[in-house]
């Protein structure tokens, strides 16, 4: 069984350009602010994401507080992605830590 890893906001902020960032929050929350370069992922587009993303590209999953992202990260890891992370503290921690790194 494949496993995901945890990543803290500081480490994530230095690797944004190298990772595929997926945000599993609801559309309204995503529209109000998200990590730059993030793609909102839900059941309607997860198959396309899997089909169109290189399996060796690091993937970081973001949710509200870092809880729901763990299940999604495990799922993506089981689909064959070799390096999958769940963001510790989720977007809410990111928002406080890096208010200048929020896209709208």
CORSULHU-V565902 format. One record per residue. SS is DSSP state (H for helix, E for strand, - for the rest). PHI is phi in degrees with one decimal (NA if undefined). PSI is psi in radians with two decimals (999 if undefined). Layout:
BEGIN
ss:SS phi:PHI psi:PSI
ss:SS phi:PHI psi:PSI
END
This chain:
BEGIN
ss:- phi:NA psi:2.27
ss:- phi:-76.6 psi:2.63
ss:- phi:-129.4 psi:2.67
ss:- phi:-96.8 psi:2.99
ss:E phi:-121.8 psi:2.91
ss:E phi:-99.7 psi:2.59
ss:E phi:-134.8 psi:2.41
ss:- phi:-87.9 psi:2.86
ss:H phi:-60.9 psi:-0.67
ss:H phi:-62.9 psi:-0.82
ss:H phi:-65.4 psi:-0.71
ss:H phi:-62.3 psi:-0.70
ss:H phi:-63.6 psi:-0.46
ss:H phi:-85.1 psi:-0.19
ss:H phi:-117.0 psi:0.17
ss:H phi:-53.8 psi:-0.72
ss:H phi:-67.0 psi:-0.41
ss:H phi:-93.8 psi:-0.16
ss:- phi:-112.3 psi:2.66
ss:E phi:-86.8 psi:2.19
ss:E phi:-109.5 psi:2.15
ss:E phi:-118.1 psi:2.35
ss:E phi:-114.8 psi:2.11
ss:- phi:-101.0 psi:0.22
ss:- phi:-72.3 psi:2.96
ss:- phi:-68.6 psi:2.80
ss:H phi:-57.5 psi:-0.68
ss:H phi:-66.4 psi:-0.77
ss:H phi:-63.2 psi:-0.74
ss:H phi:-60.8 psi:-0.77
ss:H phi:-64.4 psi:-0.55
ss:H phi:-73.9 psi:-0.35
ss:- phi:164.6 psi:2.45
ss:E phi:-155.1 psi:2.95
ss:- phi:-69.0 psi:2.34
ss:- phi:-54.0 psi:2.34
ss:- phi:86.8 psi:-0.06
ss:- phi:-72.6 psi:2.59
ss:E phi:-111.7 psi:2.31
ss:E phi:-77.4 psi:2.22
ss:- phi:-117.9 psi:2.32
ss:- phi:-147.6 psi:-3.04
ss:- phi:-60.6 psi:-0.45
ss:- phi:-76.6 psi:-0.37
ss:- phi:-127.0 psi:0.09
ss:H phi:-65.1 psi:-0.67
ss:H phi:-63.3 psi:-0.72
ss:H phi:-66.0 psi:-0.69
ss:H phi:-59.8 psi:-0.81
ss:H phi:-62.5 psi:-0.75
ss:H phi:-69.6 psi:-0.52
ss:H phi:-106.1 psi:0.12
ss:- phi:-117.0 psi:2.31
ss:- phi:-61.3 psi:2.32
ss:- phi:-66.2 psi:-0.35
ss:- phi:-95.4 psi:0.04
ss:- phi:-82.3 psi:2.28
ss:- phi:-60.5 psi:2.43
ss:E phi:-122.8 psi:2.30
ss:E phi:-116.4 psi:2.24
ss:E phi:-102.4 psi:2.32
ss:E phi:-123.5 psi:2.37
ss:- phi:-131.0 psi:-2.77
ss:- phi:-69.6 psi:-0.96
ss:- phi:-125.1 psi:0.09
ss:- phi:94.2 psi:0.21
ss:- phi:-99.0 psi:-0.99
ss:H phi:-63.4 psi:-0.52
ss:H phi:-63.4 psi:-0.43
ss:H phi:-64.8 psi:-0.77
ss:H phi:-65.7 psi:-0.72
ss:H phi:-66.5 psi:-0.68
ss:H phi:-64.3 psi:-0.72
ss:H phi:-62.3 psi:-0.75
ss:H phi:-58.7 psi:-0.86
ss:H phi:-63.7 psi:-0.65
ss:H phi:-61.9 psi:-0.74
ss:H phi:-68.1 psi:-0.36
ss:- phi:-79.9 psi:-0.15
ss:- phi:118.2 psi:-0.06
ss:- phi:-67.2 psi:2.32
ss:- phi:-82.5 psi:-0.38
ss:- phi:-140.8 psi:1.73
ss:E phi:-122.5 psi:2.37
ss:E phi:-125.2 psi:2.61
ss:E phi:-109.4 psi:2.28
ss:E phi:-76.7 psi:2.03
ss:- phi:-58.9 psi:2.28
ss:- phi:81.8 psi:-0.18
ss:H phi:62.3 psi:-2.89
ss:H phi:-65.5 psi:-0.58
ss:H phi:-61.4 psi:-0.70
ss:H phi:-68.7 psi:-0.75
ss:H phi:-56.9 psi:-0.79
ss:H phi:-58.5 psi:-0.70
ss:H phi:-74.8 psi:-0.72
ss:H phi:-72.4 psi:-0.69
ss:- phi:-132.2 psi:1.15
ss:- phi:-62.2 psi:-0.39
ss:- phi:-79.8 psi:-0.19
ss:- phi:-111.8 psi:1.01
ss:- phi:-130.5 psi:2.20
ss:E phi:-96.4 psi:2.59
ss:- phi:-130.2 psi:999
END
